[in-house]
Amino acid sequence: MPRIIAIDYGKKRSGIAVTDDFQIIASGLTTVDTSSLLQFLTTYFDAENVVKALIGLPKQKDGSLSDIGKDIDNFVLLFKKHFPDIEIICVDERFTSKIAFQSMIDSGIKKSKRRDKGLIDEIAATIILQDYLVRFKI
């Protein structure tokens, strides 16, 4: 079965998570500099069968898009152009970074490691993907 990928898009870096081949388990894959995200995805998609991409869309408490919303819209357009065969689903990612940080605390990760913003982005992408799997795949 093909994989699903989730992207926690950021101005500097983007967290990436992916499912297993059976689309049951979401796992953090990596964090990449956003400037090289399309290049990374091209390489990854050449090696793995991915049919769906979840892209986190950060919203304010009132439901409006956050400041990075326009950047994400532009990324989605580029993604569609480069990977027309991969379905894109934009998902609300409110509070995923906060949940990711709290999960690091709860799991006992040392304070020095919790300062790694890239790790937070990767965990946030994993939360986005796991939430999708729970809501729509089971």
Buried (B, 14 or more C-beta within 10 A) or exposed (E): EEBBBBBBBBEEBBBBBBBEEEBEEBEBBBBBEBEEBBEBBEEBBEEEEBEBBBBBBBBEEEEEEBEBBEBBEEBBEEBEEEBEEBEBEBBEBBBBBEBBBEBBEEEEBEEEEBEEBBBBBBBBBBBBBBBBBEEEEE
